[in-house]
Amino acid sequence: MGHLLSKNGHGLKKKTRKLRKKKRRRNCFLQGPCMLCFIVHGNSGSVEDDWPFESSRGGCAAAVASKLAEHYASLNSPEDCSKFLLSAGELAVFEGQGRSLLSAVPARLIGPPALFCAVVPAADYVEMVCKRKCAELQRCTPRKQPRCAFQEAMENGEERGDATVPDDQCLLSPLDTLPSSSSSSSPSEEDSCGAGRLMDEGSAATSASSSSCCCGLSQNDCSQEGKSVENTDTSHINQLPSSILLKVFSHLSVKERCLGASLVCKYWRDLCLDFQFWKQIDFSGLQQVKDDLLVKIASRRQNVTEINISDCRNVQDHGVFSLASNCPGLIKYTAYRCKQLSDVSLCTVALHCPLLQKVHVGNQDKLTDHALKLLGEHCKELKDVHFGQCYSISDDGLVALAQGCTKLQRIYMQENKLVTDTSVQAFAENCPELQFVGFMGCSVTSQGVIHLTRLQHLSSLDLRHISELNNETVMEVVRKCRNLMSLNLCLNWTINDRCVEIIAKEGRSLKELYLVSCKITDHALIAIGQYSSTIETVDAGWCKEITDQGATQIAKSSKSLRYLGLMRCDKVNEETVERLVLQYPHIVFSTVMQDCKRTLERAYQMGWSPNTSTAS
């Protein structure tokens, strides 16, 4: 049984050896059996018998190839080349058959002698490969030796000392060991061990093949090191100038920089801490922001010019106090819906930031007139204020603010029930540069609004939900304020068709007119289309008396109209609106159905699908 197993195993080994021989066969660069290798390692006699130069069997194959090339270069005719490449026995055979010497050797192998004139020693090839593949690296020494055809024959069980190589298998020449620019194979550990065993035998052919293979191995090692160099030299985003990276990071929000980019690496963290990112700080909606963060920013970055802490419910007066006291260059301060803050925050900002130009602190219940008085005393550059839904503010604070901040351009109040006509008059008399004025829902009447006719630069006026506002006051403001571009009269039931007609005739610069829930009919819309050549936006939503006639006439007669709001105008049929949409594509008609259609169209354009949303 053991004999059979050993016999079968021997047969299996022979099959694998045959397959390995077929896979290991290689051709030289001449695209055929290399005659140079055939002469050096062939079975037609030793090298010394056919070669006129002195040589030792232990000499380097590279030196042999070099001397052979020199001799071959000195030949003058193809016949001499054939005699040089073939042995005496082979010449006699071919001459006995009557064949010419030129037919004995393929013409492609008997090229001009200059073919081998460029042959250089193997060591020079190693240097050339290292320069090409391993730039700026020291010349590497060979560590592993790849197997060649002679070594393979020895491992297949043949005699190690005097083994011969078949004619169809040639040893790798130095040119064959040059790796291509695209790929290179590295020898295995088994190959290096086999080469070591051959070196211990001391055979001349073995030493020649080993020395000729050293070049190829060193090239493989160099190519591996060259790949590592190429990997390190590849383009990386951190190789960009810091100014470009800072420009890229400037498009990120504070949250994206702090919780994303700064965590990539130390270099990005340092860039995210650049002073330009901390000049304009937007912490709106971040509940993680607390006083300690504002204290750190104030201690490290004293050049903050803008701060937005809207909806930051965990920021207290202490944090705002630290920031304001250490940042005297603060220009814009925004803190919407921070109900936990008191007068201390705004008072500190007013005392330590004399360059302040913008203060938006809407919906702060604890804010009082004391902070507004300090703003009027210390912030002479103030231009934009917003105190909507600050229910503790009264005329005392606003009058002091108007008298101290004469450069105001925007003032907005909303639902401030303690604000009356006195404040409106104070702003109209002391702030001639006002451009935007809003008193929505305040205790203001026509007696206060009439003072706004003094403002020659007034461009936007918001008079929504004024309890006592008559048509004559509105018409007088439109006549006197020639630069008025936007007028909001929503929720005023006193505004009628006659008032709208005068507005259309006298508002030479008017572009936006909002009439939601006003007491108007089709006549108002027809007058706008007939008399106004500048109005682009008209919102007549919730006006119950508007019908198809008014919507059709204004769309037909107006040359400047671009938006018509008809939300909940129940007397306007949807079929009429559909027809107007097709007939006047340059006008946006706002109804419940039209708005739903536009919303769906935008969703489809953004990739929304009803099937996927239902599945999710």
C-alpha positions in Angstrom: 0.0 0.0 0.0 2.8 2.4 0.9 4.6 1.5 -2.4 1.4 2.4 -4.3 1.0 5.7 -2.5 4.7 6.6 -3.0 4.4 5.7 -6.7 1.3 7.8 -7.1 2.9 10.6 -5.3 5.9 10.4 -7.6 3.7 10.6 -10.6 1.9 13.6 -9.2 5.2 15.3 -8.7 6.2 14.7 -12.3 2.9 16.2 -13.6 3.3 19.3 -11.4 7.0 19.6 -12.6 5.9 19.5 -16.2 3.2 22.2 -15.7 5.7 24.3 -13.8 8.2 24.0 -16.6 5.6 25.2 -19.1 4.7 28.2 -16.9 8.3 29.1 -16.2 9.4 29.3 -19.8 10.4 32.7 -21.0 11.7 34.2 -24.2 14.4 36.8 -24.4 13.9 40.3 -25.8 14.8 38.9 -29.3 11.4 37.1 -29.4 13.0 33.7 -29.8 15.5 31.4 -28.2 18.4 33.7 -27.2 21.5 32.6 -29.1 23.7 34.4 -26.7 22.3 32.3 -23.8 22.5 29.3 -26.0 26.3 29.7 -26.5 27.0 30.6 -22.9 24.9 27.9 -21.2 24.2 25.5 -24.1 25.2 21.8 -24.5 27.4 22.2 -27.6 30.6 22.6 -25.5 31.9 24.9 -22.9 32.3 28.6 -23.3 36.0 28.3 -23.4 36.0 25.9 -26.4 34.1 28.2 -28.8 35.0 31.6 -27.5 38.4 33.2 -28.3 38.5 35.2 -25.1 39.8 33.9 -21.8 37.3 33.3 -19.1 36.7 31.3 -16.0 33.6 29.3 -15.3 33.1 31.2 -12.1 33.1 34.6 -13.9 30.1 36.8 -13.9 27.6 36.3 -16.7 27.4 40.1 -17.1 31.1 40.3 -17.8 30.7 37.4 -20.3 27.9 39.1 -22.1 30.0 42.3 -22.3 33.0 40.7 -23.8 30.8 38.7 -26.1 29.1 41.9 -27.3 32.5 43.5 -28.0 33.6 40.6 -30.1 30.3 40.5 -31.9 30.5 44.2 -32.6 33.8 43.7 -34.4 32.3 41.3 -37.0 31.8 42.7 -40.5 29.5 40.3 -42.4 26.4 38.1 -41.7 28.5 35.0 -42.5 31.0 35.9 -39.8 28.0 36.4 -37.4 26.7 32.9 -38.2 30.1 31.3 -37.7 30.3 33.1 -34.4 26.9 32.2 -33.1 27.0 28.5 -34.2 29.4 25.8 -32.9 31.8 23.9 -35.2 29.6 20.8 -35.0 26.5 22.6 -36.0 28.3 24.4 -38.9 29.5 21.0 -40.2 25.9 19.6 -40.1 24.5 22.6 -42.0 27.3 22.6 -44.6 26.9 18.8 -45.1 23.2 19.4 -45.9 24.1 22.0 -48.4 22.4 24.8 -46.5 23.8 28.3 -46.4 25.0 29.8 -43.2 22.4 32.6 -43.5 19.6 30.1 -43.4 21.1 28.4 -40.3 20.4 31.5 -38.2 17.2 33.5 -38.5 17.7 36.8 -40.1 16.1 38.7 -37.2 19.0 37.3 -35.0 21.7 38.4 -37.4 21.1 42.1 -37.2 23.8 44.8 -37.4 26.6 44.5 -34.9 25.4 47.7 -33.3 22.6 45.7 -31.8 24.8 44.7 -28.9 27.0 47.8 -28.8 24.8 49.3 -26.1 25.1 46.4 -23.8 26.4 47.5 -20.4 27.3 45.5 -17.3 24.5 44.3 -15.0 25.5 46.7 -12.3 24.8 49.6 -14.6 21.3 48.3 -15.3 20.7 48.2 -11.6 21.7 51.8 -11.3 19.5 52.8 -14.3 16.4 51.1 -12.9 17.0 52.6 -9.5 17.2 56.1 -11.0 14.0 55.5 -13.0 11.8 53.8 -10.3 13.4 55.0 -7.1 14.2 58.7 -7.6 16.2 60.3 -4.8 16.8 57.0 -3.1 20.1 55.3 -2.3 21.1 52.4 -4.4 19.7 49.3 -2.9 21.4 45.9 -2.5 19.8 42.7 -3.6 18.2 40.7 -0.8 16.4 37.9 -2.7 17.4 36.0 -5.8 14.7 34.9 -8.3 14.8 31.4 -9.6 15.9 30.8 -13.2 15.6 27.9 -15.6 18.8 26.3 -14.4 17.7 26.5 -10.8 14.4 25.0 -11.7 16.1 22.0 -13.4 18.1 21.4 -10.2 15.0 21.5 -8.0 13.3 18.9 -10.3 15.8 16.2 -9.2 18.5 16.4 -11.8 22.2 16.5 -11.0 23.2 19.7 -9.3 26.9 19.8 -10.3 26.9 19.2 -14.0 23.3 19.8 -15.0 22.6 21.1 -18.4 19.7 23.3 -19.5 17.5 22.2 -22.4 17.8 24.1 -25.6 14.4 25.6 -25.3 15.0 27.1 -21.9 17.4 30.0 -21.5 18.6 31.8 -18.5 17.3 35.3 -17.9 19.7 37.9 -19.3 20.2 41.3 -17.7 17.8 42.9 -20.2 15.1 40.4 -19.4 15.3 41.2 -15.7 14.4 44.9 -16.3 10.8 45.3 -15.0 8.3 47.1 -17.1 7.0 50.5 -16.2 3.6 49.0 -15.4 4.2 45.9 -13.3 7.0 43.9 -11.6 6.9 40.5 -10.0 8.6 39.8 -6.6 10.2 36.4 -6.0 8.9 34.2 -3.2 10.7 33.0 -0.1 11.0 29.5 -1.7 12.8 30.9 -4.7 15.4 32.7 -2.5 16.0 29.5 -0.5 16.6 27.6 -3.7 19.1 30.2 -5.0 20.9 29.9 -1.7 21.3 26.2 -2.0 22.7 26.6 -5.5 25.3 29.1 -4.2 26.5 26.6 -1.6 27.3 24.0 -4.3 29.9 26.3 -5.9 29.0 25.5 -9.5 30.3 28.0 -12.0 27.0 28.0 -14.0 25.1 28.5 -10.8 27.2 31.4 -9.7 26.9 33.0 -13.1 23.1 32.7 -13.1 23.0 34.0 -9.5 25.0 37.1 -10.3 22.9 37.7 -13.4 19.7 37.5 -11.4 20.9 39.9 -8.7 20.1 42.8 -10.9 16.5 41.7 -11.3 16.0 41.2 -7.6 17.4 44.6 -6.6 15.1 46.1 -9.2 12.1 44.5 -7.6 13.1 45.8 -4.1 13.7 49.2 -5.6 10.4 49.2 -7.4 8.6 48.4 -4.1 10.4 51.3 -2.4 9.6 53.4 -5.4 6.0 52.7 -5.0 6.1 53.8 -1.4 7.8 57.0 -2.6 5.1 57.5 -5.2 2.4 57.0 -2.6 3.9 59.7 -0.4 4.4 62.0 -3.4 0.8 61.8 -4.5 -1.3 64.9 -4.3 -3.0 65.5 -1.0 -5.4 68.2 0.0 -3.0 69.3 2.8 -0.4 70.2 0.2 -2.6 73.1 -0.9 -1.7 76.5 0.4 -3.4 77.4 3.7 -5.1 80.4 2.1 -7.0 78.0 -0.3 -8.0 75.7 2.5 -9.2 78.7 4.6 -11.3 79.8 1.6 -12.8 76.3 1.4 -13.5 76.2 5.1 -15.1 79.7 5.0 -18.1 78.1 3.2 -18.8 75.8 6.1 -20.9 76.7 9.0 -19.6 76.9 12.5 -21.2 73.6 13.4 -19.6 71.9 10.4 -16.2 73.4 11.2 -16.3 72.6 14.9 -17.9 69.1 14.7 -16.5 68.0 11.4 -13.5 69.6 9.8 -11.6 70.3 13.0 -11.7 66.6 13.9 -9.9 65.4 10.8 -6.3 66.2 11.8 -4.3 68.7 13.8 -3.6 70.8 10.8 -7.3 71.2 10.0 -7.9 71.9 13.7 -5.4 74.8 13.6 -7.0 76.1 10.4 -10.4 76.0 11.9 -9.1 78.1 14.8 -8.0 80.8 12.4 -9.0 84.3 13.5 -11.0 85.0 10.4 -13.5 82.3 11.3 -14.0 83.7 14.7 -14.7 87.3 13.5 -18.3 86.4 12.5 -19.7 83.7 14.9 -23.1 82.1 14.2 -24.2 79.9 17.1 -27.9 80.2 16.3 -29.8 77.1 17.3 -26.9 75.3 18.9 -28.0 74.1 22.3 -24.5 72.9 23.1 -23.2 76.4 23.4 -22.8 77.5 27.0 -21.1 80.3 28.8 -17.7 78.6 29.1 -17.4 78.5 25.3 -18.1 82.2 25.0 -15.5 82.8 27.7 -12.9 80.8 25.8 -13.6 82.6 22.6 -13.4 86.0 24.4 -10.0 85.1 26.0 -8.4 83.8 22.7 -10.2 85.8 20.0 -10.6 89.5 20.9 -11.4 90.6 17.3 -15.0 89.2 17.1 -17.1 91.6 15.1 -20.4 89.6 14.8 -22.1 87.2 17.2 -25.4 85.4 16.8 -26.7 83.4 19.7 -30.3 83.2 18.7 -32.2 80.2 20.2 -29.2 79.3 22.4 -31.2 78.6 25.6 -28.1 77.6 27.6 -26.3 81.0 27.2 -26.6 83.2 30.3 -25.7 86.8 31.0 -22.3 85.8 32.2 -21.2 84.5 28.8 -22.4 87.5 26.9 -20.8 89.7 29.5 -17.4 88.0 29.0 -17.6 88.2 25.3 -18.7 91.8 25.1 -16.2 93.0 27.7 -13.3 91.4 25.8 -14.4 92.3 22.2 -14.7 96.1 21.9 -14.9 95.8 18.1 -18.2 94.1 18.2 -20.4 95.4 15.4 -23.4 93.1 15.2 -25.2 91.5 18.1 -28.1 89.1 17.4 -30.0 87.2 20.2 -33.5 86.3 19.1 -35.7 84.3 21.5 -33.2 84.2 24.3 -35.8 84.7 27.0 -33.2 83.8 29.7 -31.2 86.9 29.1 -31.9 90.1 31.0 -30.8 93.7 30.8 -27.3 92.8 31.9 -26.4 91.3 28.5 -27.5 94.2 26.4 -26.2 96.8 28.9 -22.7 95.2 28.8 -22.8 95.2 25.0 -23.8 98.9 25.0 -21.0 99.9 27.5 -18.1 98.0 26.0 -18.9 98.0 22.2 -19.1 101.6 21.1 -18.8 100.6 17.4 -22.1 98.6 17.5 -24.2 99.0 14.4 -26.8 96.2 14.6 -28.8 95.0 17.6 -31.5 92.4 17.0 -32.9 91.1 20.3 -36.5 90.2 19.5 -38.7 88.2 21.9 -36.8 88.9 25.1 -39.3 89.5 27.9 -36.7 90.7 30.4 -35.4 93.6 28.3 -36.3 97.0 29.6 -35.9 100.7 28.7 -32.6 100.9 30.7 -30.7 98.9 28.1 -32.1 101.1 25.3 -31.0 104.3 27.1 -27.5 102.9 27.4 -27.5 102.2 23.7 -28.5 105.7 22.9 -25.7 107.1 25.1 -22.8 104.9 24.0 -23.5 103.5 20.6 -23.6 106.5 18.3 -23.0 104.3 15.2 -26.1 102.2 15.6 -28.0 101.8 12.3 -30.2 98.7 12.7 -32.4 97.8 15.7 -35.0 95.1 16.2 -37.0 94.9 19.4 -40.1 92.9 18.3 -42.1 91.3 21.0 -40.0 92.8 23.8 -43.1 93.6 25.8 -41.4 95.6 28.5 -40.1 98.3 26.2 -42.0 101.6 26.2 -41.7 105.1 24.7 -39.1 106.1 27.3 -36.5 103.8 26.0 -37.2 104.3 22.3 -37.2 108.1 22.6 -33.8 108.0 24.3 -32.6 105.6 21.6 -33.9 107.9 18.8 -32.3 111.0 20.3 -28.9 109.3 20.8 -28.6 107.2 17.6 -29.3 109.7 14.9 -27.8 107.4 12.2 -30.5 104.9 12.4 -31.6 103.4 9.1 -33.8 100.5 10.2 -36.2 100.3 13.1 -38.6 97.4 13.6 -41.2 96.9 16.3 -43.7 94.1 16.6 -46.6 93.6 19.1 -45.0 96.2 21.4 -48.1 97.4 23.1 -46.3 100.1 25.2 -45.0 101.8 22.0 -47.3 104.6 20.8 -47.2 107.6 18.5 -44.6 109.3 20.7 -41.9 106.9 19.6 -42.9 107.2 15.9 -42.7 110.9 16.1 -39.3 110.7 17.9 -37.8 108.6 15.1 -39.2 110.7 12.4 -37.8 113.9 13.9 -34.3 112.6 15.0 -33.4 110.0 12.4 -33.6 111.5 9.0 -31.7 108.6 7.4 -34.4 106.0 8.2 -35.2 103.7 5.3 -37.1 100.8 6.9 -39.8 101.4 9.5 -42.0 98.8 11.0 -44.6 99.1 13.7 -46.6 96.0 13.3 -49.3 95.5 15.9 -48.1 98.5 18.0 -50.4 101.0 19.7 -49.8 103.4 16.8 -52.5 105.5 15.1 -52.7 107.8 12.1 -51.5 110.7 14.2 -48.1 109.1 14.6 -47.9 107.6 11.1 -48.3 111.0 9.5 -45.0 112.1 10.9 -43.3 109.6 8.7 -43.8 111.9 5.7 -40.6 113.7 6.8 -38.5 110.7 5.9 -37.3 111.4 2.4 -35.2 108.2 2.2 -38.0 105.9 3.3 -38.1 102.8 1.1 -40.0 100.2 3.1 -43.0 100.8 5.4 -44.7 98.1 7.4 -48.0 99.2 8.9 -49.6 95.8 9.5 -52.4 95.5 12.0 -52.5 99.2 13.0 -55.7 99.7 15.0 -56.5 103.2 13.8 -55.2 103.8 10.4 -57.2 105.8 7.9 -56.9 106.0 4.1 -56.0 109.7 4.0 -52.8 109.1 6.1 -51.7 106.3 3.9 -52.3 108.3 0.7 -50.4 111.3 2.2 -47.4 109.1 3.1 -47.3 107.7 -0.5 -47.5 111.1 -2.0 -44.7 112.6 0.2 -42.3 109.6 0.3 -41.3 109.4 -3.3 -38.7 106.6 -2.8 -41.2 104.2 -1.2 -40.8 100.8 -2.8 -42.6 98.4 -0.4 -45.9 99.1 1.4 -47.5 96.6 3.7 -51.1 97.3 4.7 -52.2 93.8 5.6 -54.9 93.2 8.3 -56.2 96.8 8.0 -59.9 96.7 7.3 -60.1 100.4 6.7 -58.1 100.3 3.5 -60.5 100.4 0.6 -60.5 100.6 -3.2 -60.1 104.4 -3.3 -57.0 104.3 -1.2 -55.5 101.6 -3.5 -56.3 103.6 -6.6 -54.4 106.6 -5.2 -51.5 104.4 -4.2 -51.3 103.0 -7.8 -51.4 106.6 -9.2 -49.0 108.3 -6.8 -46.5 105.5 -6.0 -44.1 106.1 -8.8 -41.4 103.9 -7.2 -43.7 101.3 -5.6 -42.9 97.7 -6.5 -44.5 95.7 -3.7 -48.1 96.2 -2.3 -49.5 93.8 0.3 -53.2 94.0 0.9 -54.1 90.7 2.7 -57.4 90.9 4.5 -58.1 94.4 3.4 -61.6 95.7 2.4 -61.0 95.8 -1.4 -62.8 94.5 -4.5 -62.0 93.9 -8.1 -61.9 97.7 -8.7 -58.7 97.9 -6.7 -56.9 95.2 -8.8 -58.2 96.8 -12.0 -56.8 100.2 -10.9 -53.4 98.7 -10.2 -53.2 97.2 -13.6 -54.5 100.4 -15.2 -52.5 103.1 -13.4 -49.3 101.5 -12.1 -46.3 100.7 -14.3 -43.9 99.7 -11.5 -45.8 97.4 -9.2 -44.5 93.9 -9.6 -46.0 92.1 -6.5 -49.6 92.3 -5.4 -50.9 90.1 -2.6 -54.7 90.2 -2.2 -55.2 87.0 -0.3 -58.2 86.6 2.0 -60.0 89.4 0.2 -63.4 87.8 -0.1 -64.8 90.3 -2.7 -62.1 89.5 -5.4 -63.6 87.5 -8.3 -62.4 86.2 -11.7 -62.9 89.6 -13.3 -60.4 91.3 -11.1 -57.7 88.6 -11.5 -58.2 88.5 -15.2 -58.1 92.3 -15.7 -55.0 93.0 -13.7 -53.1 90.1 -15.4 -54.2 91.5 -18.8 -53.6 95.2 -18.3 -50.5 95.3 -16.1 -47.1 95.3 -17.9 -45.0 95.0 -14.7 -46.9 92.4 -12.7 -44.9 89.3 -11.8 -46.8 87.9 -8.7 -50.5 87.9 -7.8 -51.5 86.4 -4.5 -55.1 85.0 -4.5 -54.9 82.7 -1.5 -58.4 82.0 -0.2 -60.1 84.3 -2.6 -63.0 82.0 -2.7 -64.8 83.8 -5.6 -61.9 83.1 -7.9 -62.4 79.8 -9.7 -59.5 77.4 -10.1 -60.3 76.9 -13.8 -59.8 80.6 -14.3 -56.5 80.5 -12.6 -55.4 77.5 -14.7 -56.2 79.5 -17.8 -54.3 82.5 -16.6 -51.3 80.4 -15.8 -51.2 79.2 -19.4 -52.0 82.6 -20.9 -49.5 84.6 -18.7 -46.6 82.4 -17.9 -44.5 85.3 -16.6 -46.9 85.8 -13.7 -46.9 83.6 -10.6 -50.4 83.0 -9.4 -50.6 82.0 -5.7 -53.6 79.8 -4.8 -53.9 76.7 -2.7 -53.8 74.4 -5.7 -51.0 76.3 -7.5 -48.8 76.4 -4.5 -49.2 72.6 -4.0 -48.3 72.0 -7.6 -45.2 74.1 -7.4 -44.2 72.4 -4.2 -44.5 68.9 -5.8 -42.5 70.1 -8.8 -39.7 71.3 -6.7 -39.8 68.0 -4.7 -39.6 66.0 -7.9 -36.7 68.1 -9.2 -34.8 67.4 -5.9 -35.3 63.6 -6.4 -38.3 63.0 -4.3 -40.4 60.0 -5.2 -43.8 59.1 -3.7 -43.1 55.4 -3.8 -39.9 55.7 -1.8 -41.4 58.1 0.7 -44.3 55.7 1.3 -41.9 52.8 1.7 -39.8 54.6 4.2 
